[in-house]
């Protein structure tokens, strides 16, 4: 029996997939690449090595990395609680987890800026008790990115925890393993690839986030200015070449980082025997 008979509709599905990827991904990205060819190497280096541009890259990627790490930790804990425990209002918490998906990012940014500004509810408490200002500082960027990225971690880890065989835990316990040993030697290695995927999604979302950040960041050059905002600023100043160079650099860096994360994820799966 041929493969085409086993999977009917393979060719139309493949054609549809290629058309979709071309219209949504390949054509826009290739347009950006071709547009960058209008720049010579010296102009490109001059734009990218500008102190303001380098500072914005540092702010964007460091904030996204920090937010992804924090979101991974608390996202895993949240997924664990939702899967392993039954409590009143569990369905409500399930809905709250997905709330950042439905909430417009600009609205989220305004709400966070209102709450965490020095005169806001949480901002005033943090300022008076710990002398910490969140809004209009780089810390505000991290808070906004955690808010919009933590659902990616929860929804990636949760299905793996649901499908995890409790018999493996019981076997470990019957052999005298402690709860910590069962978690570290049995549960976590099986969940880690999914957690790494959630981290990658959170990081990718954080690097390109714009709407929820600009209201709480303060947007101060060299302090809290992110790359997407700098690109918009360049376009508003009709500096298309500068915006193209910055966007292309961000695209390449993001692609390389995500490629490394996927290679690491493949290595972890292969080492743990999941492939």
C-alpha positions in Angstrom: 0.0 0.0 0.0 1.4 3.4 -1.0 1.9 6.2 1.4 -0.5 8.4 -0.4 -3.3 5.9 0.3 -2.4 5.8 4.0 -2.6 9.6 4.3 -5.3 10.8 1.9 -5.2 14.5 1.1 -1.5 14.8 1.8 -0.6 16.8 -1.3 -3.4 19.4 -0.9 -2.5 19.7 2.8 1.1 20.2 1.9 0.3 22.8 -0.8 -2.0 24.7 1.7 0.8 24.6 4.3 3.4 26.0 1.9 1.0 28.8 0.8 0.2 29.7 4.4 3.9 29.8 5.4 4.8 31.8 2.3 2.1 34.5 2.9 2.5 34.8 6.6 6.2 34.1 7.2 8.5 33.7 4.2 7.4 36.6 2.1 7.4 39.2 4.9 10.8 38.0 6.2 12.3 37.8 2.7 11.0 41.4 2.0 12.9 42.5 5.1 16.1 40.7 4.0 15.9 42.1 0.4 15.3 45.6 1.8 18.4 45.3 3.9 20.4 44.7 0.7 20.0 48.4 -0.1 22.4 49.1 2.7 26.2 48.7 2.3 28.1 47.0 5.0 29.6 50.2 6.5 26.2 51.8 6.9 24.8 48.6 8.5 27.7 48.4 11.0 27.3 52.1 11.8 23.6 51.8 12.5 23.9 48.6 14.6 26.9 49.8 16.6 25.2 53.0 17.6 25.2 53.3 21.5 21.5 53.8 21.6 20.8 50.8 19.4 23.1 48.5 21.4 21.5 49.7 24.7 18.0 48.9 23.3 19.2 45.4 22.4 20.6 44.9 25.8 17.3 46.1 27.5 15.1 43.9 25.2 17.0 40.7 25.4 18.0 40.9 29.0 14.5 41.7 30.1 13.0 39.0 27.9 15.5 36.4 29.3 14.9 37.4 32.9 11.1 37.4 32.4 11.2 34.0 30.7 13.2 32.4 33.5 10.8 33.8 36.2 7.8 32.8 34.1 9.2 29.3 33.7 9.6 28.9 37.4 6.2 30.2 38.4 4.5 28.8 35.3 5.7 25.3 36.3 4.5 25.8 39.9 1.1 27.0 38.6 0.8 24.1 36.2 1.7 21.6 39.0 -1.0 23.1 41.3 -3.7 23.0 38.6 -2.9 19.4 37.7 -2.1 17.8 41.0 -4.6 19.5 43.4 -8.4 20.0 43.5 -9.6 23.2 45.2 -12.5 25.6 45.1 -12.4 28.0 42.1 -10.1 25.8 40.0 -12.0 26.5 36.8 -11.8 30.2 37.6 -8.0 30.0 37.9 -7.9 28.1 34.6 -9.7 31.0 32.9 -7.4 33.6 34.6 -4.3 31.9 33.2 -5.6 32.4 29.6 -6.6 36.0 30.3 -3.4 37.6 28.9 -4.1 35.8 25.6 -7.5 37.6 25.2 -6.5 40.9 26.8 -5.2 43.5 24.3 -1.5 44.1 25.1 -2.0 47.9 25.3 -4.8 47.5 27.9 -2.5 45.2 29.9 0.3 47.9 29.7 -2.0 50.6 30.9 -3.3 48.5 33.8 0.1 47.5 34.9 1.4 51.0 34.7 -1.5 52.3 36.7 -1.0 49.7 39.4 2.8 49.8 39.7 3.4 53.6 39.2 4.8 55.3 42.4 1.3 56.5 43.4 -0.4 53.3 42.4 -1.7 50.5 44.7 1.2 48.1 44.5 3.8 50.7 43.4 3.2 52.8 46.5 3.6 49.7 48.8 6.8 48.6 47.0 8.2 52.2 47.2 7.5 52.7 50.8 8.4 49.3 52.1 11.4 48.3 49.9 12.3 51.5 48.1 11.7 49.8 44.8 10.1 51.5 41.8 8.7 49.2 39.1 6.9 51.5 36.6 9.0 53.6 34.3 12.0 51.5 35.0 13.6 48.4 33.4 11.9 46.3 36.2 8.6 47.4 34.8 9.5 45.8 31.4 10.2 42.5 33.2 6.9 42.6 35.1 5.0 43.3 31.8 6.8 40.4 30.0 6.1 38.0 32.8 2.4 38.9 32.7 2.1 38.2 29.0 4.4 35.2 28.8 3.5 33.0 31.8 0.5 31.4 30.0 2.8 29.9 27.4 4.7 28.0 30.1 1.6 26.9 32.0 -0.2 25.6 28.8 3.0 23.9 27.6 3.8 22.0 30.8 0.2 21.2 31.9 -0.5 18.5 29.2 2.8 16.7 30.1 1.9 16.6 33.8 -1.6 15.4 32.9 -0.2 12.5 30.8 2.5 11.6 33.3 2.1 8.0 34.6 1.7 8.0 38.4 2.9 4.4 38.4 6.5 5.7 37.8 6.2 7.7 41.0 4.7 4.8 42.9 7.6 2.5 41.7 10.2 5.0 42.9 8.5 5.4 46.3 8.2 1.6 46.7 12.0 1.4 46.1 12.6 3.8 49.0 13.0 7.1 47.1 12.0 10.2 49.0 9.6 12.8 47.5 12.5 15.0 46.5 14.2 12.1 44.8 11.0 11.1 42.9 10.6 14.7 41.8 14.2 15.3 40.7 14.9 11.9 39.2 11.6 10.9 37.7 9.2 13.8 37.3 11.3 16.7 36.4 13.4 15.0 33.7 10.2 14.0 31.9 8.7 17.5 32.2 11.9 19.4 31.4 11.6 19.3 27.6 8.1 20.8 27.8 9.4 23.4 30.3 12.2 24.3 27.9 9.7 24.7 25.1 7.6 27.0 27.3 10.7 29.0 28.2 11.5 29.4 24.4 7.9 30.6 23.7 8.0 33.0 26.6 11.4 34.4 25.5 10.3 34.8 21.9 7.2 36.6 22.9 9.1 38.8 25.3 11.7 39.9 22.7 9.1 41.1 20.3 6.5 42.5 22.7 5.6 46.1 22.3 2.1 47.1 23.4 2.2 46.0 27.1 5.7 47.4 27.5 5.7 51.0 26.2 3.2 52.2 28.9 5.1 50.9 31.9 8.7 51.1 30.6 9.2 54.9 30.6 10.9 54.5 27.2 14.0 56.4 28.3 16.9 56.0 25.8 19.9 54.1 27.2 17.7 53.0 30.2 14.3 51.5 29.3 14.0 51.7 25.6 13.2 48.4 23.9 14.1 47.5 20.3 10.5 47.4 18.9 10.0 51.0 20.2 13.3 52.1 18.6 12.2 50.6 15.3 8.9 52.5 15.4 10.8 55.6 16.3 13.0 55.2 13.3 10.0 54.7 11.0 8.3 57.8 12.4 11.5 59.7 11.6 11.4 58.2 8.1 14.6 56.4 8.7 13.6 53.3 6.9 17.2 52.1 6.4 17.9 52.3 10.2 14.6 50.5 11.1 15.4 47.8 8.5 18.9 47.2 9.8 17.7 47.0 13.4 14.8 44.7 12.5 17.1 42.4 10.5 19.6 42.1 13.3 16.9 41.4 15.8 15.5 38.7 13.5 18.8 37.0 13.1 19.6 37.1 16.9 16.2 35.7 17.8 16.4 33.0 15.2 19.8 31.9 16.4 18.7 31.8 20.1 15.6 29.9 19.3 17.6 27.4 17.2 20.0 26.8 20.1 17.1 26.3 22.4 15.5 23.8 20.0 18.8 21.9 19.7 19.1 21.8 23.4 15.5 20.5 23.7 16.3 17.8 21.1 19.4 16.8 23.1 17.5 16.6 26.3 14.7 14.5 24.8 17.3 12.1 23.2 19.2 11.8 26.4 16.1 11.1 28.4 15.0 8.4 25.9 11.9 10.3 24.6 13.1 10.1 21.0 
